[in-house]
């Protein structure tokens, strides 16, 4: 059970609690200002964070670990995330009544192609806030350009994103209040993936599940290795089958969705996975 579930989920998955989705973001002035500042200042904040990481990584290893741990704890108070498999995304959409495609701040700042995979999720429409926050993005301030999605349309988009190897994750805007589902990869310019994977400065908790390989179905094609965002899968030298490193696995399910042989599944992290002889 993750820290957020203990603090905000009453012992259940914190992102499946209705209370984590504030009803009226427009009138919550503190969260409203945080959201506006986050979107507007993201390119500047991204550059600042990466510059400081470069400085930290020139320091002794112990000092690096301490600095990154402190930064991670600070982020948990404001903007933190967790991978969520598509089944639980569907449950989230039973709580949220407003889903809007918005420009992706990460892709915008990184200069990568934006395929419309960033979703604002709330329990009440926030058109005016989105209008103001994204006013300087290429799409302009016209709220008609923000596409509102039904649950069925959202799930179709999530499945398409997963087919492309993107990880679903939920994100807080002043913890514990969730405001977005992102569909990301390191290659797309995702800042959280960059911090967590490339710099070992976690900006997200590990998911509640981990991947498990079925040694009877696995053919050792290594497609899952290519798809795993966290380098958590290898091919065992003896078994010639997929082996999941439970310490590295974040439970996103991207490997599972790309396996043509249905040799991978997600199990609860508390369960003991069955692995092949390495």
N, C-alpha and C positions, 0 to 999 in steps of 0.2 A: 504494500500500500504506500503510495507516494505521500510526501509531506503535505501537498495541497489537499489531498483527500481527508487527511486527519484534521486539518484546520478548517476546510471549507465544504467538505462533502459528507460530513456526519458518517464517516466510515465507508462511504460509497464513492464511485468515481466523481470527482468534484465537478467535472464538466457536464455531468448528467443531472446536476441539481438545478432546478429552475431558478433558484435564488442567485446563481452566478450570472444570470442574464438580466441586467437591470432593465426595468420596464421603460423608463423615460430618460434616455441619455441626453436629450435636448435640455432638460431642466436641471440635470445634475451638473452644476457649474464646474466643479472640480474636475470631474471626468471629462466634461466637454472641452475644457481648456487643455487637458492632457492630450486628448485625441487630436485637437487642432495643432498643437505644438509638435506632436509626434509626426504627423504627416508633413507639415510645412518644413520642419527642421531636419527631416530624415537624411537628406543628402549630406548636410553639414555634420550631423551627429555620427553618421556612418564613417565619414572620412576621419573624424576626430578619434573614434574608437579604434579604427585600424592603425592609425598613426601611433596611438598609445600602446597598442598591442605589440607593435614592432619594437618600441622602446623597452617594454617589459621583457620581451623575449631575448633581449641582450643581457639581462640580469642573471645572477645565479639561479639554478633550478628551484631551490627552496623559496626564494623571493618571488619567482614566477608563479609557483603554485599558490602562494599566499595571495598575491595580487589578483589572480584570476578567480580564486575562490571568493574573495571579497566582492569583486565585480558581479559574479554570479548571484550572490546573496542580495545584492542591491537591485539587480534586475528582477528578482522574484517579487519585489515589492511593487513593481510598476508594470513591466511588460515581459511576460514569461510565457512559455508554451509547452505543449506536450503532443507527441504524435498520437493520432486517433485513427484506428482502422475504420474502413468504410461502414461497417455495421453500426458502429457507435456514432458515426456522422449522421446516419439515418435517424438514430434516437435523438440526437441534438436537434434535428430539424422538426421533430415533434414538439419541441419546446419553443423554438424560435419561430416567429410568425412573419419576420421580414428578412429576406435574403436579397442582397444587392451586389452585383458585380462592380468592383471598383478598380481603378488603376493600382498596380502593385508598386508600393514605395521602393521595395528592394530592386525590382527589375528597372524601375525608373532611374534610381540612383546609379545602378551598375551599368546602365546603357544596354541591357539585354532586351530581347523581344518579349512584349507583354501579350499573352494569349488570353487574358481575361480570367485568370484562375484565382484571383484574390476576392474573397467574399466577405462583405460586412454582414454580420448576423446579429439581430436584435429582436426584442419582443414587441417593438413598436417602430414604425418608420422613422428614419432620421434624415430625411431628404435635405433639409436646410443645413444640417451639420456637414453632410457629405459635400454639398454645394460649396460651402465655405472652405472646407479643408482641402479640397482638390482644385480650387479655383485657378491655381497656376500650373496645373498639369496640362498636357497637350490637348486633352479632351475638352478643356474649358469648363466654365461654371454652370453650364446648362444641365439641370438635373434630369432632363429627358434623356440625356446620354448615359445615365446610370441605369443599367438593365436590371429590373426587378425579376426575380426568378421564383417559380413555384417549387414545391418540394420535389416533384418529379423532374423538373428541369435541372435543379441543383444536383440531384443524384446522378443524372446523366452526365453532367459536367464533371463531377467527382470521379465517375468511372472512366471517363475519357482521360482525365488527368492521371489516374492511376495506370492506365494502359501505357501512358507516355513515361512512366517511371517516376512520377512526382509523389511526394509524401504529403498526406493530409495532416494538419495540426491545428490546434485551437490556441488562441492568444488572448492574453489579458490586456486591458487598458485600465490601469490601476487595479491591481489584484484585490479580490478574486474575480472581478467582473470581466467576462469574456465578450469580445466584440468582433472576432474574425475567425474564419477558417481559411488557412493558407494552403496552397498546393505548391510545394517547393522542391528544389534540388540545389545542390551546391553549384552546379553549372549555370543555373538560372540567375545567380547572383544573390541568393537568399542569405541575408545577413546572419540569421540564427544558425544556419548550417555552417556558414563560414566561421563563426565564433566557436560553435560546438565541435565541429569535425576538423576544420583546418587549424584551429588554434587551441583546442582543448580548453576552451573557456565556456562551459555549458550555458546555453540560453534556453534550455528546455529540459524537462524531466523525461526520463525513459518512460515508455508506455506501460500499460498494465499487462500487456501480453509480450510474449517472445515467440520467435519463429521456431518451428520444429520440423526437421526433415524426416520423411518416411523413406527409410533405406530400401524398402521393397519397391517403391515407385521411382525413386531417383535413378537417373541414368548417368549422372555425372557430367551433364552438358555444360555446366558452369554459367548458364544464363543468369542465375540468381546472384552470382558473384558480381556480374556486371551491373546488376540493378540495385544491389544493396547500397544505400547511401552512407552506411556506417562501417563498411569493410568488416562486417561481422560474419561473413561466410567464406569458407575455404573448401577445397576438395581434399578429403583425407588421403594421404599418400598410400595407405594400405587398402582402405575401403573403396577408393575412387568414387565416393559419394559425398554429397554436401554435408558439411559439418558447421553448425551454428555456434559461435562464441557467445554465450549468454551474457557475458559481461559487456560486450560491445553492442549487442542487439537492442534496438530501441522499440521494437514491436510495431513498426509502421505497416507491415504487410506488403510492401512493394515487391519483395521477392516472391511472395505467394501469388500475386496477381500475374506475374510474368512467367510462371512455370507451366509449360504445356503438358506436363505429366502429372499435375496435381500432387506433387511430391512434398509440398510445403504447406504448413498450416500454422495458425496462431493458437497458442495455449496460454492460459493465465500464468503470469510470471511465478506465482507461488507453486505451480505444478512442476514436477521434475521432468524435463524433456527427455525423450528417448533418442539417443544418438548412435551412429554407427561406430564400429571400431576404427579409430583414426589411422 
